[in-house]
């Protein structure tokens, strides 16, 4: 007769095998779901810091996303093309937005702005300061399109402004956004889909070679009626139009060829020709932006 100890060992071994098998199957399912998430557009424009805080303790629960720390009213953009849905009745999440991506992935944008000013005034009633101007719940958006403002609504009130960003492959359980954020395309600016915008780029000259101007952008303004983005701190390349105007602050015009003779770090402001809202333009891919006016910020 088999001993009770032997039977117990075999039962325990069977349970362990079943547990390992189930765990492996779950891991394969999660991996397959994650593989359907496309390369994302980074969901915040401008300076941002974040860590892999997915799964960290949050009271009695676990953190279901990554917190992207950014200045209040930084632009939040669509991580992929899809449809947006506003959600404004959660005390914990505050003003939030669902993005139903075309890939089947659902993204959550939580703690959006509810302040009228850059102070923590909580005067944005019914989340009217949370979403991009003119955007409607249920509207389709393009990848990289401006959809909301970063804030501190909900239970983040009074804390550091940030975007709590979640990724749900196939609309299922949340997975860590961190690996997707690490490979995401970062935008120089964002605008509404289908619009033409003009950029005013403030920064310092790096150099000019073969009609291509490189500059380190410190801040930029999107016109018309677009936002101003501060602390950009990014080096980009623009194609200088043959008709580009070069002038000093007093209006004195210079020959286009003089730009190549300027010393690096010369303060400049570059105005682009009207641009669209393609990913190439918004990420400032070399050859996508054209400079039509350069002002030297020194006499």
C-alpha positions in Angstrom: 0.0 0.0 0.0 1.3 3.4 -0.9 2.0 5.7 2.0 0.0 8.8 2.6 3.3 10.7 2.4 4.1 9.4 -1.1 0.6 10.2 -2.4 0.9 13.7 -0.9 4.2 14.2 -2.6 2.8 13.2 -6.0 -0.2 15.5 -5.5 2.1 18.4 -4.6 4.2 17.7 -7.7 1.2 17.6 -9.9 0.0 20.9 -8.5 3.4 22.4 -9.1 3.5 21.2 -12.7 0.0 22.5 -13.3 0.9 25.8 -11.8 4.0 26.1 -14.0 2.1 25.2 -17.0 -0.7 27.7 -16.3 1.9 30.4 -15.5 3.7 29.7 -18.8 0.4 29.8 -20.7 -0.5 33.1 -19.1 3.0 34.5 -19.9 2.6 33.5 -23.5 -0.9 35.0 -23.7 0.4 38.3 -22.2 3.4 38.3 -24.5 1.2 37.7 -27.5 -1.1 40.6 -26.4 1.9 42.9 -26.0 3.2 42.1 -29.4 0.1 43.7 -30.9 0.9 47.0 -29.4 2.4 49.2 -32.1 5.4 51.5 -31.7 3.9 54.4 -29.8 4.1 58.2 -30.0 5.3 59.3 -26.6 2.2 60.7 -24.9 3.7 63.9 -23.5 5.3 66.7 -25.5 8.2 68.5 -23.8 10.3 67.8 -20.7 9.3 64.7 -18.8 10.7 62.3 -16.3 9.4 58.8 -15.5 10.5 55.5 -14.0 9.2 51.9 -14.3 6.8 52.2 -11.4 4.2 49.8 -12.8 3.1 47.4 -10.0 4.3 49.6 -7.2 2.2 49.7 -4.1 -0.5 52.4 -4.1 -2.3 52.0 -0.8 -4.1 48.6 -0.9 -3.7 48.3 -4.7 -0.9 48.2 -7.3 0.1 50.9 -9.7 -1.4 50.1 -13.1 0.6 52.5 -15.3 3.6 54.8 -15.4 3.5 58.3 -14.0 5.0 60.8 -16.5 6.1 63.8 -14.5 5.7 67.0 -16.6 4.9 70.7 -16.1 1.3 71.5 -15.6 -0.6 72.0 -18.9 2.0 70.1 -20.9 0.5 68.7 -24.1 -0.8 65.1 -23.9 -1.0 63.5 -27.4 -2.5 60.3 -28.9 -0.1 57.4 -28.5 -1.6 55.9 -31.7 -4.5 56.6 -34.0 -7.9 55.8 -32.7 -11.0 57.2 -31.0 -11.2 59.2 -27.7 -13.7 59.0 -24.9 -13.9 61.5 -22.1 -14.4 60.4 -18.5 -15.1 63.0 -15.9 -16.9 61.4 -13.0 -14.1 59.5 -11.2 -13.0 61.0 -7.8 -9.7 59.1 -7.9 -8.8 59.5 -11.6 -10.2 63.1 -11.8 -10.3 64.2 -15.4 -9.4 61.4 -17.7 -9.5 60.1 -21.3 -9.7 56.7 -22.9 -8.0 56.3 -26.3 -9.2 53.2 -28.1 -6.3 52.6 -30.5 -6.8 51.1 -34.0 -4.6 48.2 -32.9 -7.1 47.2 -30.3 -5.1 48.6 -27.5 -6.8 50.8 -25.0 -4.8 53.7 -23.3 -5.8 55.6 -20.2 -4.8 59.2 -19.6 -5.4 60.0 -16.0 -5.1 63.1 -13.7 -5.6 65.6 -16.6 -5.7 69.3 -15.9 -8.5 70.9 -13.9 -7.0 74.3 -13.2 -7.7 77.6 -15.0 -4.2 78.9 -14.1 -0.8 77.4 -13.6 -1.6 77.3 -9.9 -3.6 74.6 -8.2 -6.9 76.4 -8.2 -9.2 73.5 -9.2 -11.5 76.0 -11.0 -11.8 74.0 -14.2 -15.4 72.9 -13.7 -16.5 69.7 -15.4 -13.0 69.1 -16.7 -13.4 71.9 -19.3 -9.7 72.6 -19.1 -8.6 69.0 -19.4 -9.0 68.3 -23.2 -7.6 69.9 -26.3 -9.7 72.9 -27.6 -12.4 71.7 -29.9 -11.9 68.0 -29.3 -15.1 66.0 -28.8 -15.7 62.8 -26.9 -16.1 60.0 -29.5 -13.9 61.8 -32.1 -11.3 60.0 -34.2 -7.7 61.2 -33.8 -4.4 60.7 -35.6 -1.3 59.4 -33.9 0.5 62.3 -32.2 -2.6 64.6 -32.3 -2.9 66.9 -29.3 -5.8 65.6 -27.1 -5.4 66.8 -23.5 -3.4 68.7 -20.9 -1.3 67.2 -18.1 -2.5 68.1 -14.6 -3.1 67.0 -11.1 -6.8 66.3 -10.8 -8.4 63.5 -8.8 -6.4 62.1 -5.9 -3.3 63.7 -7.4 -4.6 67.1 -6.3 -1.9 69.3 -5.0 0.9 66.9 -5.9 3.4 67.0 -8.8 1.5 67.4 -12.1 1.8 64.2 -14.1 0.1 62.0 -16.6 -0.8 58.5 -15.3 -0.6 56.5 -18.5 -1.9 53.0 -18.9 -1.6 50.4 -21.7 -4.2 47.6 -22.0 -3.5 45.3 -25.0 -6.7 44.0 -26.6 -8.6 46.1 -24.1 -7.6 43.6 -21.4 -5.5 43.8 -18.3 -2.9 46.6 -17.9 0.7 45.9 -18.8 3.8 48.0 -18.0 4.0 50.9 -20.4 7.7 51.3 -19.7 9.1 49.2 -22.6 6.7 50.9 -25.0 7.6 54.4 -23.7 11.4 53.6 -24.1 11.0 53.1 -27.9 8.2 55.7 -28.5 8.7 58.5 -31.0 9.0 61.9 -29.2 7.4 64.9 -30.8 8.9 68.4 -31.1 5.3 69.8 -31.2 1.7 68.7 -31.7 -1.3 70.2 -33.4 -4.8 69.2 -34.4 -5.0 66.8 -37.3 -5.5 68.3 -40.8 -4.2 71.8 -39.8 -1.3 73.8 -41.1 0.8 75.4 -38.5 3.9 77.7 -38.4 6.6 77.3 -35.8 8.7 80.0 -34.1 11.8 78.2 -32.8 14.0 80.0 -30.2 17.4 78.7 -29.5 21.1 78.6 -30.5 22.8 78.0 -33.8 24.8 74.8 -34.1 25.9 75.3 -37.7 24.8 75.5 -41.4 26.0 73.0 -44.0 24.7 72.7 -47.6 21.6 74.7 -46.9 20.7 72.8 -43.7 20.6 74.6 -40.5 21.1 72.9 -37.2 19.9 74.5 -34.0 19.3 73.6 -30.3 15.7 74.6 -29.6 15.1 76.0 -26.1 11.4 76.9 -26.6 8.9 77.1 -29.4 5.5 78.6 -30.3 2.9 77.0 -32.5 0.8 79.5 -34.6 -2.0 80.2 -35.1 -3.6 79.8 -31.7 -1.2 77.0 -30.7 0.6 76.4 -27.5 4.0 77.6 -26.4 6.3 74.8 -25.3 9.2 75.7 -22.9 12.4 73.8 -22.0 12.5 71.9 -25.2 16.3 71.4 -25.1 16.5 69.5 -28.4 18.8 69.8 -31.4 17.0 69.7 -34.8 17.8 70.2 -38.5 15.8 72.4 -40.9 16.1 72.9 -44.6 16.7 76.6 -45.4 14.5 77.8 -48.3 16.5 79.6 -51.1 14.2 82.6 -50.4 14.8 82.5 -46.6 15.2 85.9 -45.0 18.0 86.5 -42.6 17.9 89.7 -40.5 19.1 91.3 -37.3 16.8 92.5 -34.5 16.9 96.0 -35.9 15.5 94.7 -39.2 18.8 94.9 -41.1 18.9 92.1 -43.7 21.9 89.8 -44.3 22.8 87.5 -47.2 21.7 84.0 -46.7 25.3 82.8 -47.0 26.2 84.8 -43.8 24.6 82.2 -41.7 27.3 79.6 -42.4 29.9 82.1 -41.1 28.2 82.7 -37.7 29.9 81.2 -34.6 28.1 78.3 -32.9 25.8 79.2 -30.0 24.6 82.4 -31.7 21.1 83.1 -30.3 18.5 82.8 -33.1 14.8 82.6 -33.8 13.7 80.6 -36.8 10.3 80.7 -38.3 9.3 77.7 -40.4 7.1 77.7 -43.5 3.6 76.4 -42.8 3.8 72.7 -41.8 1.3 70.0 -41.6 0.8 67.5 -38.9 2.5 64.4 -40.2 4.6 62.3 -37.8 7.7 63.3 -39.7 7.0 67.0 -39.2 6.0 66.7 -35.6 9.1 64.6 -34.7 11.3 67.0 -36.7 12.7 64.3 -39.0 15.6 65.8 -41.0 14.2 67.2 -44.2 10.7 67.7 -43.0 10.8 71.3 -41.6 11.7 74.3 -43.7 13.1 77.6 -42.4 11.8 80.7 -44.1 13.1 83.4 -41.7 16.0 83.6 -39.3 16.4 86.4 -36.9 19.8 86.9 -35.1 19.0 87.8 -31.4 22.1 90.0 -31.2 23.0 93.3 -32.8 
